Amino acid sequence: MMASLSDVASDERTARMVMSMLVEPNAPVTGRIMSRFGAVETLWLAERDGAVVGLSPVNAQVWRDRLSVPSAKGTDGGYRSGAAIGRSRAHPRR
């Protein structure tokens, strides 16, 4: 079984480096989650489909879809459908 990002990034510094590769700079939602829980917990929350404190279920899913975190349930090589590092195929940067 492939190790998850939160398994590899088990300390705060490494988790912040990983998050910097997955998230747009100054992303407000991710920033609020990281300030509340820290980078390790934020990365763990991003990899799972459960609730995120402070976000509705819909907003939590939108937040996750904006990230490029490998999904345990993914069928397309381990990445969420439509996601690429830093951008979504459905909403490319202009």
MIMAR-307646 format. One record per residue: residue in one letter; chain; x, y, z of N, C-alpha, C in turn; residue number from 1. Coordinates in nm, 3 decimals, decimal comma, padded with zeros to 5 digits. Layout:
BEGIN
+------+------+---------+---------+---------+---------+---------+---------+---------+---------+---------+-----+
: code : unit :      nu :      nv :      nw :     cau :     cav :     caw :      cu :      cv :      cw : pos :
+------+------+---------+---------+---------+---------+---------+---------+---------+---------+---------+-----+
:    A :    A :       X :       Y :       Z :       X :       Y :       Z :       X :       Y :       Z : NUM :
...
+------+------+---------+---------+---------+---------+---------+---------+---------+---------+---------+-----+
***
This chain:
BEGIN
+------+------+---------+---------+---------+---------+---------+---------+---------+---------+---------+-----+
: code : unit :      nu :      nv :      nw :     cau :     cav :     caw :      cu :      cv :      cw : pos :
+------+------+---------+---------+---------+---------+---------+---------+---------+---------+---------+-----+
:    M :    A :  00,084 : -00,118 :  00,000 :  00,000 :  00,000 :  00,000 :  00,089 :  00,125 :  00,000 :   1 :
:    M :    A :  00,050 :  00,223 : -00,075 :  00,124 :  00,347 : -00,088 :  00,104 :  00,433 :  00,037 :   2 :
:    A :    A :  00,210 :  00,490 :  00,088 :  00,202 :  00,577 :  00,206 :  00,130 :  00,706 :  00,170 :   3 :
:    S :    A :  00,049 :  00,755 :  00,263 : -00,020 :  00,882 :  00,239 :  00,075 :  00,998 :  00,266 :   4 :
:    L :    A :  00,038 :  01,115 :  00,220 :  00,123 :  01,232 :  00,243 :  00,135 :  01,264 :  00,391 :   5 :
:    S :    A :  00,027 :  01,243 :  00,467 :  00,034 :  01,272 :  00,610 :  00,123 :  01,172 :  00,683 :   6 :
:    D :    A :  00,141 :  01,052 :  00,627 :  00,235 :  00,956 :  00,685 :  00,380 :  01,001 :  00,661 :   7 :
:    V :    A :  00,405 :  01,053 :  00,545 :  00,540 :  01,098 :  00,509 :  00,573 :  01,230 :  00,578 :   8 :
:    A :    A :  00,476 :  01,321 :  00,582 :  00,496 :  01,453 :  00,642 :  00,444 :  01,451 :  00,786 :   9 :
:    S :    A :  00,516 :  01,384 :  00,873 :  00,469 :  01,366 :  01,010 :  00,511 :  01,479 :  01,104 :  10 :
:    D :    A :  00,593 :  01,573 :  01,056 :  00,629 :  01,687 :  01,140 :  00,578 :  01,815 :  01,075 :  11 :
:    E :    A :  00,565 :  01,919 :  01,154 :  00,503 :  02,044 :  01,108 :  00,578 :  02,107 :  00,990 :  12 :
:    R :    A :  00,710 :  02,108 :  00,995 :  00,788 :  02,171 :  00,888 :  00,768 :  02,098 :  00,755 :  13 :
:    T :    A :  00,777 :  01,966 :  00,757 :  00,759 :  01,889 :  00,634 :  00,616 :  01,903 :  00,582 :  14 :
:    A :    A :  00,520 :  01,900 :  00,672 :  00,379 :  01,915 :  00,631 :  00,356 :  02,051 :  00,566 :  15 :
:    R :    A :  00,418 :  02,156 :  00,618 :  00,404 :  02,289 :  00,557 :  00,468 :  02,293 :  00,418 :  16 :
:    M :    A :  00,580 :  02,225 :  00,402 :  00,643 :  02,219 :  00,269 :  00,552 :  02,147 :  00,170 :  17 :
:    V :    A :  00,492 :  02,036 :  00,213 :  00,400 :  01,962 :  00,127 :  00,279 :  02,048 :  00,093 :  18 :
:    M :    A :  00,221 :  02,113 :  00,194 :  00,104 :  02,197 :  00,170 :  00,136 :  02,310 :  00,072 :  19 :
:    S :    A :  00,259 :  02,363 :  00,078 :  00,296 :  02,471 : -00,014 :  00,297 :  02,426 : -00,159 :  20 :
:    M :    A :  00,314 :  02,296 : -00,181 :  00,311 :  02,243 : -00,317 :  00,169 :  02,211 : -00,364 :  21 :
:    L :    A :  00,076 :  02,201 : -00,270 : -00,060 :  02,160 : -00,302 : -00,160 :  02,275 : -00,306 :  22 :
:    V :    A : -00,126 :  02,387 : -00,246 : -00,221 :  02,495 : -00,225 : -00,171 :  02,623 : -00,289 :  23 :
:    E :    A : -00,263 :  02,701 : -00,342 : -00,230 :  02,832 : -00,394 : -00,179 :  02,921 : -00,280 :  24 :
:    P :    A : -00,087 :  03,010 : -00,306 : -00,042 :  03,102 : -00,200 : -00,159 :  03,185 : -00,146 :  25 :
:    N :    A : -00,158 :  03,208 : -00,017 : -00,259 :  03,290 :  00,050 : -00,401 :  03,236 :  00,035 :  26 :
:    A :    A : -00,418 :  03,106 :  00,026 : -00,552 :  03,046 :  00,019 : -00,619 :  03,067 :  00,155 :  27 :
:    P :    A : -00,728 :  03,145 :  00,160 : -00,786 :  03,182 :  00,289 : -00,841 :  03,064 :  00,370 :  28 :
:    V :    A : -00,909 :  02,971 :  00,306 : -00,968 :  02,859 :  00,378 : -00,858 :  02,770 :  00,436 :  29 :
:    T :    A : -00,761 :  02,737 :  00,354 : -00,650 :  02,654 :  00,401 : -00,573 :  02,725 :  00,513 :  30 :
:    G :    A : -00,555 :  02,854 :  00,499 : -00,487 :  02,931 :  00,602 : -00,559 :  02,926 :  00,735 :  31 :
:    R :    A : -00,692 :  02,938 :  00,732 : -00,770 :  02,930 :  00,856 : -00,761 :  02,792 :  00,919 :  32 :
:    I :    A : -00,768 :  02,689 :  00,835 : -00,759 :  02,552 :  00,888 : -00,621 :  02,528 :  00,947 :  33 :
:    M :    A : -00,516 :  02,571 :  00,876 : -00,380 :  02,551 :  00,926 : -00,355 :  02,628 :  01,054 :  34 :
:    S :    A : -00,408 :  02,749 :  01,066 : -00,386 :  02,826 :  01,188 : -00,458 :  02,764 :  01,307 :  35 :
:    R :    A : -00,568 :  02,696 :  01,279 : -00,644 :  02,633 :  01,388 : -00,588 :  02,497 :  01,428 :  36 :
:    F :    A : -00,546 :  02,415 :  01,329 : -00,507 :  02,277 :  01,356 : -00,360 :  02,246 :  01,332 :  37 :
:    G :    A : -00,289 :  02,332 :  01,259 : -00,151 :  02,303 :  01,222 : -00,145 :  02,232 :  01,087 :  38 :
:    A :    A : -00,026 :  02,228 :  01,029 : -00,010 :  02,174 :  00,894 : -00,028 :  02,022 :  00,888 :  39 :
:    V :    A :  00,019 :  01,950 :  00,990 :  00,007 :  01,803 :  00,989 : -00,140 :  01,763 :  00,989 :  40 :
:    E :    A : -00,219 :  01,823 :  01,077 : -00,362 :  01,791 :  01,085 : -00,436 :  01,837 :  00,960 :  41 :
:    T :    A : -00,399 :  01,953 :  00,905 : -00,463 :  02,002 :  00,783 : -00,439 :  01,906 :  00,668 :  42 :
:    L :    A : -00,318 :  01,858 :  00,655 : -00,287 :  01,760 :  00,551 : -00,368 :  01,632 :  00,571 :  43 :
:    W :    A : -00,377 :  01,588 :  00,696 : -00,456 :  01,469 :  00,728 : -00,602 :  01,491 :  00,690 :  44 :
:    L :    A : -00,659 :  01,607 :  00,723 : -00,798 :  01,638 :  00,689 : -00,819 :  01,643 :  00,537 :  45 :
:    A :    A : -00,720 :  01,694 :  00,467 : -00,731 :  01,706 :  00,321 : -00,735 :  01,570 :  00,252 :  46 :
:    E :    A : -00,675 :  01,470 :  00,312 : -00,669 :  01,337 :  00,252 : -00,794 :  01,252 :  00,278 :  47 :
:    R :    A : -00,877 :  01,295 :  00,367 : -00,993 :  01,216 :  00,405 : -01,122 :  01,284 :  00,363 :  48 :
:    D :    A : -01,229 :  01,209 :  00,361 : -01,358 :  01,262 :  00,317 : -01,450 :  01,299 :  00,432 :  49 :
:    G :    A : -01,399 :  01,308 :  00,553 : -01,483 :  01,338 :  00,669 : -01,508 :  01,487 :  00,685 :  50 :
:    A :    A : -01,569 :  01,520 :  00,798 : -01,603 :  01,658 :  00,830 : -01,477 :  01,739 :  00,861 :  51 :
:    V :    A : -01,485 :  01,867 :  00,834 : -01,379 :  01,962 :  00,870 : -01,445 :  02,067 :  00,958 :  52 :
:    V :    A : -01,398 :  02,079 :  01,081 : -01,456 :  02,174 :  01,175 : -01,450 :  02,314 :  01,116 :  53 :
:    G :    A : -01,563 :  02,383 :  01,117 : -01,570 :  02,519 :  01,065 : -01,615 :  02,527 :  00,920 :  54 :
:    L :    A : -01,628 :  02,411 :  00,853 : -01,674 :  02,409 :  00,714 : -01,798 :  02,320 :  00,703 :  55 :
:    S :    A : -01,890 :  02,362 :  00,618 : -02,004 :  02,276 :  00,588 : -01,953 :  02,158 :  00,506 :  56 :
:    P :    A : -02,030 :  02,049 :  00,497 : -01,984 :  01,935 :  00,414 : -01,955 :  01,976 :  00,269 :  57 :
:    V :    A : -02,037 :  02,064 :  00,214 : -02,015 :  02,109 :  00,076 : -01,887 :  02,191 :  00,066 :  58 :
:    N :    A : -01,868 :  02,285 :  00,159 : -01,746 :  02,367 :  00,156 : -01,622 :  02,283 :  00,181 :  59 :
:    A :    A : -01,632 :  02,181 :  00,265 : -01,518 :  02,092 :  00,288 : -01,480 :  02,019 :  00,159 :  60 :
:    Q :    A : -01,581 :  01,974 :  00,085 : -01,552 :  01,904 : -00,041 : -01,494 :  01,999 : -00,145 :  61 :
:    V :    A : -01,546 :  02,120 : -00,152 : -01,491 :  02,220 : -00,244 : -01,346 :  02,249 : -00,209 :  62 :
:    W :    A : -01,318 :  02,263 : -00,080 : -01,180 :  02,287 : -00,035 : -01,089 :  02,172 : -00,078 :  63 :
:    R :    A : -01,133 :  02,050 : -00,056 : -01,052 :  01,933 : -00,095 : -01,032 :  01,926 : -00,246 :  64 :
:    D :    A : -01,136 :  01,959 : -00,321 : -01,125 :  01,953 : -00,467 : -01,026 :  02,055 : -00,523 :  65 :
:    R :    A : -01,000 :  02,161 : -00,449 : -00,904 :  02,262 : -00,494 : -00,760 :  02,219 : -00,467 :  66 :
:    L :    A : -00,743 :  02,116 : -00,385 : -00,611 :  02,063 : -00,355 : -00,579 :  01,949 : -00,450 :  67 :
:    S :    A : -00,456 :  01,909 : -00,452 : -00,416 :  01,795 : -00,535 : -00,361 :  01,685 : -00,445 :  68 :
:    V :    A : -00,438 :  01,650 : -00,344 : -00,395 :  01,549 : -00,248 : -00,437 :  01,411 : -00,298 :  69 :
:    P :    A : -00,345 :  01,315 : -00,299 : -00,383 :  01,180 : -00,341 : -00,497 :  01,127 : -00,255 :  70 :
:    S :    A : -00,592 :  01,064 : -00,320 : -00,707 :  01,009 : -00,250 : -00,693 :  00,859 : -00,234 :  71 :
:    A :    A : -00,725 :  00,808 : -00,117 : -00,720 :  00,664 : -00,094 : -00,822 :  00,591 : -00,180 :  72 :
:    K :    A : -00,930 :  00,661 : -00,218 : -01,035 :  00,599 : -00,297 : -01,022 :  00,628 : -00,446 :  73 :
:    G :    A : -00,918 :  00,701 : -00,486 : -00,902 :  00,741 : -00,625 : -00,887 :  00,622 : -00,718 :  74 :
:    T :    A : -00,941 :  00,635 : -00,838 : -00,931 :  00,529 : -00,937 : -00,841 :  00,570 : -01,052 :  75 :
:    D :    A : -00,790 :  00,690 : -01,047 : -00,709 :  00,740 : -01,157 : -00,564 :  00,761 : -01,114 :  76 :
:    G :    A : -00,500 :  00,655 : -01,069 : -00,361 :  00,662 : -01,030 : -00,338 :  00,720 : -00,893 :  77 :
:    G :    A : -00,444 :  00,729 : -00,812 : -00,429 :  00,777 : -00,677 : -00,460 :  00,924 : -00,658 :  78 :
:    Y :    A : -00,495 :  00,996 : -00,764 : -00,528 :  01,137 : -00,750 : -00,676 :  01,158 : -00,773 :  79 :
:    R :    A : -00,730 :  01,258 : -00,706 : -00,872 :  01,291 : -00,723 : -00,896 :  01,325 : -00,869 :  80 :
:    S :    A : -01,009 :  01,283 : -00,918 : -01,045 :  01,310 : -01,056 : -01,049 :  01,460 : -01,081 :  81 :
:    G :    A : -00,986 :  01,503 : -01,188 : -00,988 :  01,643 : -01,227 : -00,885 :  01,730 : -01,158 :  82 :
:    A :    A : -00,802 :  01,674 : -01,074 : -00,707 :  01,758 : -01,001 : -00,566 :  01,739 : -01,055 :  83 :
:    A :    A : -00,493 :  01,847 : -01,055 : -00,351 :  01,845 : -01,088 : -00,284 :  01,939 : -00,990 :  84 :
:    I :    A : -00,157 :  01,926 : -00,973 : -00,090 :  02,009 : -00,873 : -00,114 :  02,156 : -00,902 :  85 :
:    G :    A : -00,178 :  02,220 : -00,806 : -00,201 :  02,363 : -00,815 : -00,316 :  02,409 : -00,900 :  86 :
:    R :    A : -00,380 :  02,320 : -00,974 : -00,493 :  02,366 : -01,055 : -00,586 :  02,251 : -01,088 :  87 :
:    S :    A : -00,709 :  02,285 : -01,115 : -00,811 :  02,188 : -01,150 : -00,837 :  02,196 : -01,300 :  88 :
:    R :    A : -00,862 :  02,083 : -01,361 : -00,894 :  02,085 : -01,504 : -01,024 :  02,161 : -01,530 :  89 :
:    A :    A : -01,115 :  02,153 : -01,433 : -01,244 :  02,222 : -01,450 : -01,230 :  02,373 : -01,434 :  90 :
:    H :    A : -01,128 :  02,418 : -01,359 : -01,109 :  02,560 : -01,333 : -00,961 :  02,596 : -01,348 :  91 :
:    P :    A : -00,908 :  02,593 : -01,471 : -00,766 :  02,624 : -01,489 : -00,737 :  02,771 : -01,459 :  92 :
:    R :    A : -00,613 :  02,798 : -01,422 : -00,572 :  02,936 : -01,400 : -00,570 :  03,011 : -01,532 :  93 :
:    R :    A : -00,594 :  03,137 : -01,524 : -00,590 :  03,220 : -01,645 : -00,468 :  03,304 : -01,646 :  94 :
+------+------+---------+---------+---------+---------+---------+---------+---------+---------+---------+-----+
***
